[in-house]
Amino acid sequence: MTIFPVPLSGDPALHRRLDWARAYLDDGAAQVAGDMLADLVAEAPHFIAAWFLLGEAREAGGDSAGAIDAYENVLARDSADMLGAGLRLARLGARGAGDAMSPAFVRTLFDQYAPRFDTALREGLAYRGPEVLDAAVRTACAAAGVPPRFHHAIDLGCGTGLAAPVFAPMVEVLVGVDLSPAMIEKARLLGLYAALEAGEMVAFLKEQRAGGADLVLAADALCYLAALEGVFQAAACALAPAGWLAFTLETHDGEGMILRDTLRYAHGRACVANALAASGFVPAVLDPVSTRTEKGAPVPGLVCVARRAAPSPWASPSP
C-alpha cells in the first residue's frame, strides 16, 4: 500500500501533478509517469512523495538502479522514513532487510488505514487471527491442566482491538499497545481495555512491572518485526513464571527471516523456535496455520503459545 501523508508539499499545483503521474502509473504507463515525476522532483526536490512515486514508476518500468536512486532521495529528505523507502530498498537488494521497517512507516500506514481496517481485514482478507489464537491458548492451557483464565494480559500491536472481544472474557485486566494513535482511538471505543498506549511494543514491555503479566499476546503484529529476540526477551521480563506468550505470524518454508513482497516479514519455523528457546520459552503449541488470505490464497503462518520457563534467562526479579 502506497501512502502519502499530508501535508506533502504545501503547493496544490504539485499535488495535482503528482495525482496525474499516479494515474498514468496505475494505467500501466510507467515511462510517462516516470518522466513526469522526474520533472516534478527537479522543480521541487523537497517533495518526498514525488520521489517515492518516481521510485515506484522506475521499478514498474524495470529500472532498478533508477528506483534505488529515487528511494535514497526519499531517505535523504526524511530520515524517519514515513513512506517506507527503506523497505523498497531492501526489496531491491540495496540494503539489509533486518532494519528496513521504520516505526514512522508503520505508524503512518495504520493511522491512514484505521477507518477501514476492520472491514478490510475481516471482509477483504478473511482475517481470523484472534480466533486462531484463542483456540491455541485454550489447547495449551488444557494440555497444562490449567484454566484459560488470566489476571493481567498485554495485547501487543492491538490495532483497533480485534482481539479484545475474544480475550476480554478470560482476562481480568487487558491492556493494549500500538504504534498508531488512530488505531488506539478506535480500540478505546470498545471499552474492553483497562489501558491503551500509543507506542512501540518492545519499549512498552520493558516499561511494565517485572513479572506483572500472565499473558502476552500478539495477533499478527510480529510480521512488522525483523528480529524476534527483542520482543520475546522483553515479554519474558514482563511475564510471571509460567506465564504465557501467544502469537501468530507469517512464515515461509526456508530458514531465517525474509521480507515478503507485501513488505511484511515472514519467519521460518526454526527461526521462531530458536528465538523462543533463547528467550526462556517452551512452546506448547507451534503449528502451521493461515489467519488471512491475499488474492484469494491463504497466507502461510504459524500460531504459537509458549510458556515462560522458571527462571527465564531474560526475566528480571520482581521488585
Phi, psi and omega in degrees: 000123177276132182237143179226092181295154179246148000283150183261315184220338185083004183233108181302327180296322178294322179295320178297318179294324176297317180295321178298315180296320179297322179296318177298318180296318179297331180274002177093004181266070185296322182294316178297313179300316180298319179295318179298317183288326176298319176295321183295314181288335175293325180277328184227074185295347179277352190277089188293329179296325178290320175300317182294315179294328174299319176300317179296319180296317179292322173302313181297330179272003178084010180263082183295318181297318178294323178295317179301316179299318180295315180294324176297325177293327174299310183295327179295335182257348181214088184293337177287337176060059180288342180267351179082032178296327179299322177295319178296321178295321177297318180296330179272001178081014183268352174202163180291150182283340190296328182239026189278333186267113183273147175302325180297322178296312181298317180297313181295317180303309186279335171299319180282334183277340190307314185299332182243011188300307185299314181295317181298318182285309186290315185267319183280325186243007179050045185288135180216033181302311180300322180291320176298316181294319178300313180297320181292320178297318179294322177297314181295318180294319179298318180295328180273355179072030179234151179286151177280066179232137185224144179278310187225117181238147180242124180259103182278135182058048190293340180059226180278002177093030181298331180278342187297314180298334180281317188263337182304322180296341180252007184233134177285315181230114181246124177240153183226153177220141177205148180294332188268115175299327180293322177292320179300319180295324175294317180296325182297329181294339180291330183070022183254349181259138174288330179203149178223143181220137172273113182182178181276137192296319182293315178299321178298314179300321182292339179275349184282155177297131181302129178073013186275345182250153173242000173210129170239124182234152179212102180269102177058033177260339186281353177287356176258010176242130178285312181255139183261341186301320182299313181288325178293318180293320177294323177295321179299322179291323183282337185271146171288161174306135183070013173288165188248140171245123184230132182202160167239150176205171178272150184223177177209170187279347184269198181264157171066210184246143174229155172262115182283165179299337177284358182067031169240155180272144172239137184244132176294154184301316180296324178299316179295312182299319180294319179294323177297312181299318181293339182259005175088028178245145176245114182292133170263329176224129173210086192235150174290139180197154173244129180255356183201165174244157171223123184055037177082359182249141178296139176271124181299136181210179176228146168243135183225138168231118184233147182254138180290127176292157180235112359273154173275142179294345183249359183270130177275149177295145179294145180290000000 
